[in-house]
């Protein structure tokens, strides 16, 4: 996908302790990525969240950071290839609401 996509968004983070000596980088970049994905689809394009593949043992994220001259202190955490889908995406069938949500206790 990344080889044929006309655009690629590279998501960076900084591991900064923000409140009570805690870092919320994962929550922050996850929310930002989800909003980017929703916007990409709204604009008529498609994308896919690549994280574990690039941040795994082979550390492709470090190679991406080197190519883009990402300054020290920043970390590449995700890439989003953006483009037109080769075919219409097939959405998985959702479970009925009662099988996905419970009130006052877990009923899985």
C-alpha positions as CSV (number, residue, x, y, z in Angstrom):
1,X,0.0,0.0,0.0
2,X,2.7,2.5,0.9
3,X,4.5,2.0,-2.4
4,X,1.5,3.0,-4.5
5,X,-0.1,5.7,-2.2
6,X,0.3,9.2,-3.6
7,X,0.6,10.6,-0.1
8,X,1.9,9.3,3.2
9,X,1.3,10.9,6.6
10,X,4.0,10.2,9.2
11,X,2.9,10.6,12.8
12,X,5.5,11.7,15.3
13,X,5.3,11.9,19.1
14,X,7.3,13.2,22.0
15,X,7.4,11.3,25.2
16,X,6.8,14.2,27.6
17,X,5.6,13.9,31.1
18,X,2.5,16.0,31.2
19,X,0.7,15.6,34.4
20,X,1.7,14.1,37.8
21,X,4.8,12.6,36.1
22,X,2.8,10.7,33.6
23,X,3.0,10.7,29.8
24,X,-0.1,10.6,27.7
25,X,1.6,10.4,24.3
26,X,-0.1,7.1,23.3
27,X,-3.6,8.5,24.0
28,X,-2.8,11.8,22.3
29,X,-1.5,10.4,19.1
30,X,-4.1,7.7,19.0
31,X,-6.9,10.3,19.1
32,X,-5.2,12.4,16.5
33,X,-4.7,9.4,14.2
34,X,-8.4,8.4,14.5
35,X,-9.4,11.9,13.6
36,X,-7.1,11.9,10.6
37,X,-8.5,8.5,9.4
38,X,-12.1,9.8,9.7
39,X,-11.2,13.0,7.8
40,X,-9.4,11.0,5.1
41,X,-12.5,8.9,4.5
42,X,-14.7,12.0,4.6
43,X,-12.6,13.5,1.8
44,X,-13.2,10.4,-0.3
45,X,-9.9,8.6,0.2
46,X,-8.8,5.6,2.1
47,X,-5.9,4.8,4.5
48,X,-4.7,2.2,6.9
49,X,-3.0,2.7,10.3
50,X,0.5,1.1,10.2
51,X,2.1,1.1,13.7
52,X,3.2,-2.3,15.0
53,X,4.8,-3.2,11.6
54,X,7.0,-0.2,11.6
55,X,7.8,-0.1,15.3
56,X,8.6,-3.8,15.7
57,X,12.0,-5.5,15.9
58,X,13.2,-4.3,12.5
59,X,12.6,-0.7,13.6
60,X,11.4,0.6,10.2
61,X,10.3,3.7,12.1
62,X,13.9,4.6,12.7
63,X,14.8,4.4,9.0
64,X,11.8,6.6,8.2
65,X,12.9,9.1,10.8
66,X,16.4,9.2,9.3
67,X,15.1,9.7,5.8
68,X,12.9,12.6,6.9
69,X,15.5,14.1,9.2
70,X,13.3,13.9,12.2
71,X,15.0,15.7,15.1
72,X,16.1,13.9,18.2
73,X,13.4,13.8,20.9
74,X,10.7,12.9,18.4
75,X,9.6,9.3,17.6
76,X,7.9,8.0,14.4
77,X,4.9,6.0,15.8
78,X,2.6,5.5,12.8
79,X,2.3,6.0,9.0
80,X,-0.9,6.6,7.1
81,X,-0.8,5.9,3.4
82,X,-3.5,8.1,1.7
83,X,-5.0,7.5,-1.7
84,X,-7.9,6.0,-3.6
85,X,-8.8,2.4,-2.9
86,X,-8.3,-0.1,-5.7
87,X,-11.8,-1.5,-4.8
88,X,-14.6,-0.6,-2.6
89,X,-13.8,-1.5,1.0
90,X,-15.9,-4.3,2.4
91,X,-16.9,-3.5,6.0
92,X,-17.2,-6.4,8.4
93,X,-20.7,-7.2,9.6
94,X,-21.3,-5.7,13.1
95,X,-22.8,-7.7,15.9
96,X,-26.1,-6.5,17.1
97,X,-26.0,-3.8,19.7
98,X,-26.9,-6.1,22.6
99,X,-23.9,-8.3,21.8
100,X,-21.5,-5.3,21.9
101,X,-22.7,-3.2,24.8
102,X,-23.8,-3.9,28.3
103,X,-25.0,-1.8,31.2
104,X,-23.9,-2.1,34.8
105,X,-21.9,-5.3,34.2
106,X,-19.9,-7.2,31.6
107,X,-21.9,-9.9,30.0
108,X,-19.6,-11.4,27.4
